Amino acid sequence: MKSDQALLQVKSLSHKFNNQEVLNIESLNFKSGKVYGIIGPSGAGKSTLLRILNLLTPPTQGKVFFHNHDIYRLQPQQRIEVQRKMAMVFQKPVLFKHTVKENVAYGLKIRGSDSKEIEDKANEALDRVGLRHLAERSAISLSGGESQRVALARAIVLDIEVLLLDEPTANLDPGNITIIEQLIRRLNQEMRTTVIMVTHNIFQAQRIADDVIFINEGELIEKASAEHIFSAPQDKRTWQFINGEMIY
């Protein structure tokens, strides 16, 4: 893929919930290998956008392209193949009542990988998130930070192209927030995974995002490099939100 070509594209996208429009974005592109931070007030439509990108919530109108394919017009098997190239990690990860390694390996088993591949990839993913020593522990006994790291390992073990994160550190203490942020940057740098992260923490977006997207009332207000968004935003509403002056 050329560096200037979009990996994901949104065109004329709108979504309604109970007949109320919650998202209306004319155009938005995500390039391969970058970290994107999506910021905005509560209820702005950020999580809805993530779910649409991950084929979990069909948009009311509009198109979403992945590698130039309109994903909501693909045949069911083709859509499954697209979904297999993405993974989404939520604010509160849901882990199975099995060992940490079994949780990480679950997706590989579903895909029919052989036992050696499952073992090797699960161990590698656990090494990446620093949890190999907890491989045989019950997943439901983990702390919040450890659980989120298992969720990340469960995603990256599948050799995905796009990692979607919905408030991945919202319930964590500062120490675990630092660990997760470092993991996200390392996964992006070492595996070239494109990361699209929703966060209420504007300082987090400033720390780890290459580009920042500001959404308000379902509309794309501004998209620019993190440096420009936080030093010289072009829209007054962006400036108000970043400086805590937006009332919502």
C-alpha positions, -999 to +999 in steps of 0.1 A: +000+000+000+012+035-008+019+057+022-006+083+009-034+058+004-061+054+030-065+021+048-100+030+060-123+056+045-157+070+056-179+087+031-212+105+036-217+085+068-247+090+091-263+070+118-296+074+136-307+060+170-344+063+179-348+086+148-322+110+162-291+115+142-260+107+163-234+107+136-230+127+104-195+126+089-190+136+052-154+123+048-128+108+071-096+088+062-073+066+083-039+058+069-020+026+075+005+024+104-006+055+124-021+060+158-053+080+158-069+096+189-106+104+187-117+130+213-149+148+220-176+152+246-197+123+259-224+114+235-205+129+205-207+097+185-171+085+190-179+049+201-206+046+175-180+054+148-157+027+162-186+001+161-194+011+125-157+007+115-157-027+131-188-039+113-207-042+146-232-014+138-244-009+102-247+028+094-280+043+085-265+058+054-230+061+038-201+039+030-170+026+048-141+014+027-113-010+038-085-014+012-109+003-012-137-022-006-171-010+005-173-033+035-211-031+041-217-042+005-195-073+007-208-108+008-210-124+043-178-144+039-159-114+026-171-093+055-159-120+079-125-118+063-125-080+068-135-084+105-106-108+109-082-080+100-095-059+128-100-062+166-118-041+191-109-037+228-135-022+251-133-002+283-143-032+303-128-064+288-149-096+291-126-125+299-136-162+299-134-183+331-103-200+318-065-194+320-049-163+307-033-183+278-066-200+269-082-165+267-055-153+244-056-184+223-094-185+218-095-166+185-068-188+170-088-220+180-119-206+164-100-200+132-088-236+132-051-229+138-030-260+146-018-266+182+018-255+177+008-223+160-016-216+188+010-222+215+037-202+198+015-172+189-002-171+223+032-171+241+045-144+218+014-122+224+018-127+262+055-118+259+045-086+241+022-075+269+045-087+297+021-114+311+039-147+301+044-154+338+006-154+344-002-177+315-017-204+336-035-181+361-073-179+360-082-148+339-110-137+362-085-133+391-065-106+373-064-069+382-080-043+359-047-034+343-038-071+338-072-078+323-068-050+298-034-063+288-049-098+282-076-082+260-048-065+240-029-098+237-061-115+226-064-089+198-028-088+186-024-126+185-046-126+154-022-106+133-046-078+127-041-046+107-064-024+127-067-022+165-098-003+177-098+009+213-127+023+232-116+041+263-090+014+271-076+031+302-107+048+316-109+026+347-072+022+354-048+038+379-020+061+366+006+033+367-014+009+345-024+038+322+013+043+315+018+006+308-011+004+284+000+036+266+035+022+262+021-011+249-001+007+223+029+027+210+051-004+209+025-025+190+021+003+165+059+007+160+069-029+160+039-045+142+028-015+122-007-019+135-030+010+128-045+021+161-078+041+163-085+050+199-114+068+215-104+086+247-119+112+270-083+120+282-070+147+259-036+144+275-035+108+265-043+117+229-016+143+230+009+117+244+005+088+220-015+098+189+000+108+156-033+124+145-062+136+166-098+137+155-123+160+173-160+150+170-188+170+185-225+164+183-219+137+157-199+159+134-162+159+125-150+193+136-113+190+131-086+164+122-049+173+123-016+161+138-016+160+176+010+188+175-013+211+156-045+202+173-031+210+207-009+240+198-030+257+171-065+243+165-083+258+135-118+256+149-130+276+179-149+246+192-117+225+193-099+252+213-129+254+237-130+216+243-092+213+248-092+242+272-122+229+292-145+258+281-170+237+262-202+232+281-222+201+272 
